[in-house]
Amino acid sequence: MYKLSIIIPIYKVENYIQECLQSVLYQLPDNVQIICVNDGSPDNSINIAKNLLKSYSQKVQSQFIFIDQPNQGLSGARNTGLEYAKGEYIGFLDSDDKLNDNYFDSILSILEKENYDIIDFNVITSKGDILRTRKVTYDSVFSVSKWFCPARVFKANLFHNTRFTIGISYEDVDLTPKLYLAANSTYHIDAPLYWYRHNEESITKSFTHKNNVQTIESLDYICDNYLNLYEESENPYYAIVAIQSYYLLCISVCRRFNLIKALHYIRKYEKRMHSIDTKQLPIERDVIHGKVLALYRHPRAFCSVYILYDRLRTI
């Protein structure tokens, strides 16, 4: 049995896939499985990946699985990888990103000693910025709100009854907080183990009408989902993610559409948001960022000022 399975969705990354896989092969231990999911990629990505592997031993090649499927998007490719994963833990690697040199050593050395449900770590971007997934405490994971799924490894049984939602953007915001709330123990490695490529052509950064609509519909779905979970359970952590998702939704509507459309979502969620008892949230521990609370408390004024600010910074 493998200790760790790494799932790599592959789609239109022929310029990056070799560098991605080399970052894995350079440090691959015997007890790690690599699952490459060809998500209906129309380019030469999967052939580049397979040809690269031919220069390695049969033992290394046996640790890789290649799966072909029609395009289902990032969520669908990850879900397929989960079906084939044999590792006790699951990690994710986007195929235009890389693992840092000490990724496996750092993670496996901890898993050999302790049985944590989630291990999270920091990310370094292609611009040289360090993105921290938490400060110190468990609560700070919700405060920092960096839900990037590849910035942690998860015990496989956390996925037994849950999967990524297909057809939405921000799929990590949708799923990762739920995995933390299902976990019994977590651990933080205060080092950047993952290298993230800034891609200006990604769906979340593209401002085509299609992507604008998908972004807003996705955040609307996530916000509504977490409000439902909070209303059913009264778990304050669901409320925190709901408020953060509401913030992302409102400012995204302001950036991608206009104030009138933002007011539509403010009216849609106003009553439900104000039903949250913020006194029951661990705000005293800085779990919710100040600007998120500002929008939560004064959404119309915040959105009006935000649109003005956003327009001025583009002049």
C-alpha positions as CSV (number, residue, x, y, z in Angstrom):
1,M,0.0,0.0,0.0
2,Y,1.2,3.5,-0.8
3,K,1.6,6.1,1.9
4,L,0.7,8.9,-0.4
5,S,-1.1,9.3,-3.8
6,I,-0.5,12.5,-5.8
7,I,-3.3,13.3,-8.3
8,I,-2.2,15.4,-11.4
9,P,-5.0,16.6,-13.8
10,I,-3.6,17.2,-17.2
11,Y,-5.2,19.6,-19.7
12,K,-3.5,21.9,-22.3
13,V,-0.2,22.1,-20.4
14,E,2.3,21.0,-23.0
15,N,4.6,23.9,-22.2
16,Y,4.6,23.0,-18.5
17,I,4.0,19.3,-18.0
18,Q,7.6,18.1,-18.3
19,E,8.8,20.6,-15.7
20,C,5.9,19.6,-13.5
21,L,6.7,15.8,-13.6
22,Q,10.4,16.4,-13.3
23,S,9.8,18.1,-10.0
24,V,8.1,14.8,-8.9
25,L,10.6,12.3,-10.4
26,Y,13.6,14.1,-9.0
27,Q,12.5,13.2,-5.5
28,L,10.0,10.3,-5.8
29,P,10.1,7.9,-2.9
30,D,9.1,4.2,-3.3
31,N,5.9,4.6,-1.3
32,V,4.3,7.3,-3.4
33,Q,1.8,6.7,-6.2
34,I,1.4,9.3,-9.0
35,I,-2.0,9.4,-10.8
36,C,-2.0,11.4,-14.1
37,V,-5.5,12.1,-15.4
38,N,-5.7,13.2,-19.0
39,D,-8.8,15.3,-18.9
40,G,-9.5,15.2,-22.7
41,S,-6.5,17.4,-23.4
42,P,-6.5,18.4,-27.1
43,D,-2.7,19.1,-27.2
44,N,0.3,16.9,-26.8
45,S,0.5,17.1,-23.0
46,I,-0.1,13.5,-22.3
47,N,2.4,12.2,-24.9
48,I,5.1,14.5,-23.5
49,A,4.4,13.0,-20.0
50,K,4.5,9.4,-21.2
51,N,7.7,9.9,-23.2
52,L,9.4,11.5,-20.3
53,L,8.6,8.5,-18.1
54,K,10.2,6.1,-20.6
55,S,13.7,7.1,-19.6
56,Y,13.1,5.9,-16.0
57,S,13.2,2.5,-14.5
58,Q,10.3,0.0,-14.6
59,K,10.0,0.4,-10.8
60,V,9.4,4.2,-11.2
61,Q,7.1,3.7,-14.2
62,S,5.0,1.2,-12.1
63,Q,4.3,4.0,-9.6
64,F,2.5,6.0,-12.3
65,I,-1.0,5.5,-13.5
66,F,-2.3,7.3,-16.7
67,I,-6.0,7.7,-17.1
68,D,-7.8,9.1,-20.1
69,Q,-11.3,10.6,-19.9
70,P,-13.5,13.1,-21.8
71,N,-13.0,16.7,-20.5
72,Q,-14.8,17.2,-17.1
73,G,-12.8,20.1,-15.8
74,L,-10.4,20.2,-12.8
75,S,-13.0,18.9,-10.3
76,G,-13.9,15.9,-12.6
77,A,-10.2,15.0,-13.2
78,R,-9.5,15.1,-9.4
79,N,-12.5,13.0,-8.7
80,T,-11.4,10.4,-11.2
81,G,-7.9,10.4,-9.6
82,L,-9.5,9.7,-6.2
83,E,-11.2,6.6,-7.6
84,Y,-7.8,5.2,-8.5
85,A,-5.8,6.4,-5.4
86,K,-4.3,3.6,-3.3
87,G,-2.4,5.9,-0.8
88,E,-3.3,6.3,2.8
89,Y,-3.0,10.1,2.1
90,I,-4.0,12.2,-0.9
91,G,-2.1,15.2,-2.4
92,F,-2.9,17.3,-5.5
93,L,-0.5,18.8,-8.0
94,D,-1.8,21.1,-10.8
95,S,0.1,20.3,-14.0
96,D,1.4,23.8,-14.6
97,D,2.9,23.9,-11.1
98,K,5.8,22.1,-9.3
99,L,6.7,20.4,-6.1
100,N,9.6,22.0,-4.2
101,D,12.6,19.7,-3.7
102,N,11.8,18.8,0.0
103,Y,8.1,18.1,-0.6
104,F,8.1,14.4,0.0
105,D,10.8,14.3,2.7
106,S,9.1,17.0,4.7
107,I,5.6,15.4,4.6
108,L,6.6,11.7,4.9
109,S,8.9,12.3,7.8
110,I,5.9,13.6,9.8
111,L,3.5,10.9,8.7
112,E,6.0,8.2,9.8
113,K,5.7,9.6,13.4
114,E,2.1,10.9,13.6
115,N,-1.3,10.1,12.2
116,Y,-2.6,13.5,11.3
117,D,-5.7,13.9,9.1
118,I,-4.4,16.9,7.3
119,I,-0.9,18.4,6.9
120,D,-0.8,21.9,5.4
121,F,2.2,23.9,4.3
122,N,3.1,27.1,2.5
123,V,3.2,28.0,-1.2
124,I,5.7,30.0,-3.1
125,T,4.5,31.7,-6.3
126,S,6.2,32.2,-9.6
127,K,6.4,35.9,-8.6
128,G,8.4,34.9,-5.4
129,D,5.6,35.6,-2.9
130,I,5.1,33.2,0.0
131,L,1.5,32.3,0.7
132,R,0.9,30.9,4.2
133,T,-2.0,28.6,4.8
134,R,-2.2,29.4,8.5
135,K,-0.5,31.4,11.2
136,V,-0.3,29.0,14.1
137,T,-3.7,27.7,15.3
138,Y,-6.4,25.7,13.7
139,D,-8.6,28.8,13.7
140,S,-6.1,30.7,11.7
141,V,-6.6,28.4,8.8
142,F,-10.1,30.0,8.5
143,S,-8.7,33.4,9.1
144,V,-6.0,33.2,6.4
145,S,-8.6,31.6,4.0
146,K,-6.1,30.1,1.6
147,W,-8.1,27.1,0.7
148,F,-5.8,26.0,-2.2
149,C,-6.1,22.2,-2.2
150,P,-2.6,21.4,-3.4
151,A,-1.2,23.2,-0.3
152,R,-2.0,20.3,1.9
153,V,-2.3,16.5,2.0
154,F,-5.4,14.7,3.3
155,K,-6.0,11.4,4.8
156,A,-7.8,9.4,2.1
157,N,-10.8,8.5,4.3
158,L,-11.8,12.1,4.4
159,F,-12.9,11.7,0.8
160,H,-15.1,8.6,1.4
161,N,-18.3,10.5,1.3
162,T,-17.4,13.7,-0.5
163,R,-16.0,14.8,-3.9
164,F,-15.2,18.1,-5.7
165,T,-18.2,19.7,-7.2
166,I,-18.1,19.5,-11.0
167,G,-18.8,22.5,-13.2
168,I,-17.8,25.3,-10.8
169,S,-14.8,27.6,-10.2
170,Y,-13.3,28.0,-6.8
171,E,-13.8,24.3,-6.2
172,D,-11.2,24.4,-3.4
173,V,-13.2,27.0,-1.5
174,D,-16.2,24.7,-1.8
175,L,-14.5,21.6,-0.5
176,T,-11.4,22.2,1.6
177,P,-13.1,23.9,4.6
178,K,-15.4,20.8,4.8
179,L,-12.4,18.5,5.0
180,Y,-10.9,20.5,7.8
181,L,-14.2,20.3,9.7
182,A,-14.2,16.6,9.2
183,A,-10.6,16.2,10.4
184,N,-9.7,15.2,13.9
185,S,-6.1,16.5,13.8
186,T,-4.1,18.8,11.6
187,Y,-0.4,19.9,11.4
188,H,1.3,22.8,9.8
189,I,4.7,22.8,8.1
190,D,5.9,26.4,8.1
191,A,7.8,26.1,4.8
192,P,6.9,26.5,1.1
193,L,6.7,23.0,-0.3
194,Y,4.7,23.8,-3.4
195,W,5.4,26.2,-6.3
196,Y,2.4,27.9,-7.9
197,R,2.5,29.4,-11.3
198,H,0.6,32.7,-11.8
199,N,-1.5,32.1,-14.9
200,E,-3.3,35.2,-16.3
201,E,-5.3,33.0,-18.6
202,S,-6.9,31.0,-15.8
203,I,-10.7,31.0,-15.5
204,T,-10.7,33.0,-12.3
205,K,-8.5,35.7,-13.8
206,S,-10.2,35.8,-17.2
207,F,-12.8,38.5,-17.7
208,T,-14.7,37.0,-20.7
209,H,-18.4,37.1,-20.3
210,K,-18.5,33.3,-20.0
211,N,-15.9,33.3,-17.2
212,N,-17.6,36.2,-15.5
213,V,-20.9,34.3,-15.4
214,Q,-19.2,31.1,-14.2
215,T,-17.3,32.9,-11.5
216,I,-20.4,34.6,-10.1
217,E,-22.6,31.4,-10.3
218,S,-19.9,29.4,-8.6
219,L,-19.5,31.8,-5.7
220,D,-23.2,32.1,-5.4
221,Y,-23.5,28.3,-5.2
222,I,-20.7,28.2,-2.5
223,C,-22.1,31.0,-0.4
224,D,-25.6,29.4,-0.5
225,N,-24.1,26.0,0.3
226,Y,-22.3,27.2,3.4
227,L,-25.2,29.1,4.7
228,N,-27.3,26.0,4.4
229,L,-24.7,24.0,6.3
230,Y,-24.6,26.7,9.0
231,E,-28.4,26.9,9.3
232,E,-28.6,23.1,9.6
233,S,-25.8,22.7,12.1
234,E,-25.1,26.1,13.7
235,N,-21.4,25.3,13.4
236,P,-19.8,28.7,13.5
237,Y,-17.0,27.7,11.1
238,Y,-19.6,27.1,8.4
239,A,-20.7,30.7,9.0
240,I,-17.2,32.0,8.7
241,V,-16.8,30.5,5.3
242,A,-20.2,31.7,4.3
243,I,-19.3,35.3,5.2
244,Q,-16.0,35.0,3.4
245,S,-17.7,33.5,0.3
246,Y,-20.2,36.4,0.4
247,Y,-17.4,38.8,0.4
248,L,-15.8,37.1,-2.6
249,L,-19.1,37.0,-4.4
250,C,-19.9,40.7,-3.9
251,I,-16.5,42.1,-4.9
252,S,-16.4,39.7,-7.9
253,V,-19.7,41.0,-9.1
254,C,-18.5,44.6,-8.6
255,R,-15.3,43.9,-10.7
256,R,-16.9,41.8,-13.4
257,F,-20.3,43.5,-13.7
258,N,-21.7,46.5,-11.8
259,L,-23.1,47.9,-8.6
260,I,-26.7,47.1,-9.7
261,K,-25.9,43.4,-10.0
262,A,-24.0,43.5,-6.7
263,L,-27.1,44.9,-5.0
264,H,-29.1,42.0,-6.3
265,Y,-26.9,39.6,-4.4
266,I,-26.8,41.8,-1.4
267,R,-30.6,41.7,-1.3
268,K,-30.6,38.0,-1.9
269,Y,-28.4,37.2,1.1
270,E,-29.0,40.1,3.5
271,K,-31.6,38.5,5.7
272,R,-29.7,35.2,6.0
273,M,-26.4,36.8,6.6
274,H,-27.8,39.0,9.4
275,S,-29.3,35.9,11.0
276,I,-25.8,34.7,11.8
277,D,-25.0,35.4,15.5
278,T,-21.5,37.0,15.1
279,K,-21.1,36.9,18.9
280,Q,-20.8,33.2,18.6
281,L,-18.0,33.3,16.1
282,P,-14.4,33.3,17.3
283,I,-13.9,36.9,16.0
284,E,-11.8,37.8,19.0
285,R,-9.1,35.5,17.6
286,D,-9.1,37.4,14.2
287,V,-10.8,34.6,12.4
288,I,-12.5,36.9,10.0
289,H,-10.5,39.6,8.2
290,G,-11.5,43.2,8.9
291,K,-12.4,44.0,5.3
292,V,-14.6,40.9,5.1
293,L,-16.5,42.0,8.3
294,A,-16.8,45.6,6.8
295,L,-18.6,44.3,3.8
296,Y,-20.7,41.9,5.9
297,R,-21.8,44.8,8.1
298,H,-22.1,47.6,5.4
299,P,-22.4,45.8,2.0
300,R,-23.9,48.7,0.0
301,A,-21.4,51.3,1.2
302,F,-18.5,48.8,0.8
303,C,-19.4,47.8,-2.7
304,S,-19.8,51.5,-3.8
305,V,-16.4,52.4,-2.4
306,Y,-14.9,49.2,-3.9
307,I,-16.1,49.9,-7.4
308,L,-14.7,53.4,-7.2
309,Y,-11.3,52.1,-5.9
310,D,-11.2,49.4,-8.6
311,R,-11.8,51.9,-11.4
312,L,-9.2,54.4,-10.0
313,R,-6.5,51.7,-9.8
314,T,-7.0,50.8,-13.5
315,I,-6.5,54.4,-14.7
